[in-house]
């Protein structure tokens, strides 16, 4: 399911947040979008999700214009947004319940729980789980919907450094297993390069694409790679853009 972003502009109260963005995202790829706060990257994600409409331009999903939310796209936000009165298992099934399923596919829910490594925690409430475990539940809630595109808006931004690194490794392994398209928004340069198979860097508002490069690091990846020439070259290029430098 390729995604085509064609000349997308978004304006809020006369202020342009996105400016003529055009991009094609191939099916099954892992795209990271890097940018400073306020550059419009979350706005772009909301447009891709169908939660907002572009002022001009359009989004095509497998050749079909996106006109609103759909089950083929699911968003994972920075805050897990779990319901404190529901168990882990019921939180994961919540989206299916809201879809109106008369008979919930509990076998599939349990399969996803095992996939994210939380078997044995089915009856736990969110307050009994660590931050990383809560974010796994949020990802599982998305996966059980069988989306073809997983949209992730800084999902690890609120985690401590060690948990964040663990979750980055978890997500990479998960992506390789589920073969969905992932579009991951972050303001962290190392995270963007370590996770993505392709890196897009956005300029300050109004958001434009200032860099679009493949990440040539092999997989599986580990943090020893941050000292390799390929990693450092891409990091320098991204830092120049974020710092507002042109050369």
C-alpha positions as CSV (number, residue, x, y, z in Angstrom):
1,X,0.0,0.0,0.0
2,X,2.2,2.9,-1.2
3,X,1.4,6.3,0.3
4,X,1.7,9.4,-2.0
5,X,1.7,12.9,-0.4
6,X,1.1,15.3,-3.2
7,X,1.7,19.1,-2.7
8,X,0.2,19.1,0.8
9,X,-0.1,22.5,2.5
10,X,-1.8,23.2,5.8
11,X,-2.7,26.6,7.2
12,X,-4.0,27.4,10.7
13,X,-5.5,30.9,11.3
14,X,-3.5,32.3,8.4
15,X,-0.3,30.7,9.5
16,X,1.2,28.1,7.2
17,X,2.3,24.9,9.1
18,X,3.1,22.8,6.0
19,X,4.3,24.1,2.7
20,X,3.9,22.0,-0.5
21,X,5.1,18.7,0.9
22,X,5.4,15.9,-1.7
23,X,6.6,12.4,-0.8
24,X,6.1,8.8,-1.7
25,X,6.3,6.1,1.0
26,X,6.7,2.5,-0.3
27,X,4.7,-0.4,1.1
28,X,6.3,-2.1,4.1
29,X,9.0,0.6,4.6
30,X,10.0,2.2,7.8
31,X,10.1,6.0,7.3
32,X,11.3,8.3,10.1
33,X,10.4,12.0,10.0
34,X,12.7,14.2,12.0
35,X,12.1,17.8,12.9
36,X,12.2,20.3,15.7
37,X,9.1,21.0,17.8
38,X,6.5,23.1,15.8
39,X,7.8,22.1,12.4
40,X,4.5,20.5,11.4
41,X,5.5,16.8,11.6
42,X,2.6,15.9,13.9
43,X,0.3,17.9,11.7
44,X,1.5,15.8,8.7
45,X,0.8,12.6,10.7
46,X,-2.7,13.7,11.5
47,X,-3.4,14.4,7.9
48,X,-2.1,11.0,6.9
49,X,-4.4,9.5,9.6
50,X,-7.3,11.4,8.2
51,X,-7.8,13.3,11.4
52,X,-7.2,16.6,9.6
53,X,-7.6,17.7,6.0
54,X,-4.9,19.5,4.0
55,X,-5.6,23.1,2.9
56,X,-4.2,22.1,-0.5
57,X,-2.9,19.0,-2.0
58,X,-3.9,15.4,-1.2
59,X,-2.9,12.1,0.3
60,X,-3.3,8.9,-1.8
61,X,-3.3,5.5,-0.2
62,X,-2.9,2.8,-2.7
63,X,-4.1,5.3,-5.3
64,X,-7.2,6.2,-3.3
65,X,-7.6,9.7,-1.8
66,X,-7.6,9.8,2.0
67,X,-10.8,11.7,3.1
68,X,-11.0,10.6,6.8
69,X,-9.8,8.0,9.3
70,X,-9.8,4.4,8.3
71,X,-9.0,0.9,9.8
72,X,-6.0,0.7,7.4
73,X,-4.2,3.4,9.4
74,X,-3.8,3.5,13.2
75,X,-2.0,6.2,15.3
76,X,0.2,5.5,18.3
77,X,0.7,8.7,20.4
78,X,3.3,9.7,22.9
79,X,0.9,9.0,25.8
80,X,-0.4,5.4,25.8
81,X,-4.0,6.6,26.5
82,X,-4.9,3.4,28.4
83,X,-8.2,3.2,30.4
84,X,-7.2,2.8,34.0
85,X,-10.3,0.7,34.9
86,X,-9.6,-1.9,32.1
87,X,-7.3,-4.8,32.2
88,X,-4.4,-5.0,29.7
89,X,-6.4,-7.5,27.7
90,X,-9.5,-5.3,27.6
91,X,-7.5,-2.2,26.7
92,X,-6.1,-4.0,23.7
93,X,-9.6,-5.1,22.7
94,X,-11.1,-1.7,23.2
95,X,-10.7,-0.5,19.6
96,X,-12.4,-3.7,18.3
97,X,-15.2,-3.2,20.7
98,X,-15.7,0.4,19.5
99,X,-15.8,-0.9,15.9
100,X,-19.0,-2.7,16.9
101,X,-17.8,-6.3,16.7
102,X,-20.5,-8.5,18.3
103,X,-18.1,-11.3,19.0
104,X,-14.6,-10.1,19.9
105,X,-11.7,-12.2,18.4
106,X,-10.1,-13.0,21.8
107,X,-7.7,-15.5,20.2
108,X,-6.3,-12.7,18.1
109,X,-6.0,-10.4,21.1
110,X,-4.1,-13.1,23.0
111,X,-1.8,-13.7,19.9
112,X,-0.9,-10.0,19.9
113,X,-0.3,-10.0,23.7
114,X,2.2,-12.8,23.1
115,X,3.7,-11.0,20.2
116,X,4.5,-7.9,22.3
117,X,6.0,-10.1,25.1
118,X,3.3,-9.5,27.8
119,X,1.8,-12.9,28.2
120,X,1.0,-13.4,31.8
121,X,0.0,-9.7,32.3
122,X,-3.5,-10.0,30.8
123,X,-5.4,-9.1,34.0
124,X,-3.1,-6.3,35.0
125,X,-4.4,-2.7,35.1
126,X,-2.3,0.1,33.6
127,X,-1.1,1.4,37.0
128,X,0.5,-2.0,37.6
129,X,2.6,-1.7,34.4
130,X,5.9,0.2,33.7
131,X,5.9,3.0,31.2
132,X,7.5,0.8,28.5
133,X,4.9,-1.9,29.1
134,X,2.1,0.6,28.8
135,X,3.5,1.7,25.5
136,X,3.6,-1.9,24.3
137,X,-0.1,-2.2,25.2
138,X,-0.8,0.9,23.1
139,X,1.1,-0.6,20.2
140,X,-0.8,-3.9,20.6
141,X,-4.1,-2.0,20.6
142,X,-3.1,-0.7,17.2
143,X,-1.8,-4.0,15.9
144,X,-5.0,-6.0,16.7
145,X,-6.8,-3.7,14.2
146,X,-4.5,-5.2,11.5
147,X,-3.5,-1.8,10.1
148,X,-1.5,-1.6,6.9
149,X,0.0,1.7,8.1
150,X,1.2,2.3,11.6
151,X,1.6,6.1,12.3
152,X,3.7,6.8,15.4
153,X,3.9,10.3,17.0
154,X,7.0,10.3,19.2
155,X,5.7,7.2,21.1
156,X,8.9,6.9,23.2
157,X,9.4,10.5,24.0
158,X,8.1,10.3,27.6
159,X,10.2,7.2,28.5
160,X,13.6,7.1,30.3
161,X,16.7,6.5,28.2
162,X,17.1,2.8,29.0
163,X,13.4,2.0,28.5
164,X,13.4,4.0,25.3
165,X,16.3,2.0,23.9
166,X,14.6,-1.2,24.8
167,X,11.4,0.0,23.0
168,X,13.3,1.0,19.9
169,X,14.8,-2.5,19.6
170,X,11.3,-4.0,20.3
171,X,9.7,-1.9,17.6
172,X,12.4,-2.7,15.0
173,X,12.0,-6.4,15.6
174,X,8.2,-6.1,15.5
175,X,8.2,-4.2,12.2
176,X,10.3,-6.9,10.6
177,X,7.7,-9.5,11.7
178,X,4.5,-7.7,10.8
179,X,5.6,-6.2,7.5
180,X,3.4,-3.1,7.9
181,X,4.4,0.4,6.7
182,X,5.6,2.5,9.7
183,X,5.8,6.3,9.7
184,X,7.6,7.4,12.8
185,X,7.8,11.0,13.9
186,X,10.6,12.1,16.3
187,X,12.8,15.1,17.3
188,X,15.7,12.8,18.3
189,X,18.3,12.4,15.6
190,X,19.9,9.2,16.8
191,X,16.5,7.6,17.2
192,X,15.5,8.6,13.7
193,X,18.6,7.1,12.1
194,X,18.7,4.0,14.2
195,X,15.1,3.0,13.5
196,X,14.4,4.1,9.9
197,X,15.1,2.6,6.5
198,X,14.6,6.1,5.2
199,X,15.1,9.5,6.9
200,X,13.2,12.7,6.1
201,X,14.2,15.9,7.9
202,X,11.7,18.8,8.0
203,X,12.6,22.4,8.1
204,X,11.3,24.8,10.7
205,X,7.7,26.1,10.2
206,X,6.4,26.2,7.6
207,X,7.4,22.6,7.3
208,X,9.2,21.6,4.1
209,X,11.2,18.5,3.3
210,X,14.9,19.6,3.6
211,X,16.5,16.1,3.5
212,X,15.3,12.8,2.2
213,X,17.9,10.0,2.4
214,X,18.0,6.2,2.7
215,X,19.5,4.9,5.9
216,X,22.2,2.5,4.6
217,X,22.9,0.8,8.0
218,X,22.4,-2.9,7.9
219,X,19.9,-4.8,10.1
220,X,19.8,-5.9,12.8
221,X,21.1,-2.7,14.3
222,X,22.8,-2.0,17.6
223,X,24.1,1.1,19.3
224,X,27.7,0.4,18.3
225,X,26.6,1.7,14.8
226,X,26.4,5.3,16.1
227,X,30.2,5.6,15.5
228,X,30.2,4.3,12.0
229,X,30.9,6.7,9.1
230,X,27.5,6.2,7.5
231,X,25.7,7.0,10.7
232,X,27.9,10.0,11.5
233,X,27.5,11.5,8.0
234,X,23.7,11.3,8.1
235,X,23.7,12.7,11.6
236,X,25.9,15.7,10.6
237,X,23.6,16.4,7.6
238,X,20.5,16.3,9.8
239,X,22.1,18.5,12.5
240,X,23.0,21.1,9.9
241,X,19.4,21.4,8.9
242,X,18.0,21.5,12.4
243,X,20.5,24.1,13.3
244,X,19.4,26.2,10.3
245,X,22.8,25.8,8.5
246,X,22.9,25.5,4.7
247,X,26.5,24.2,4.4
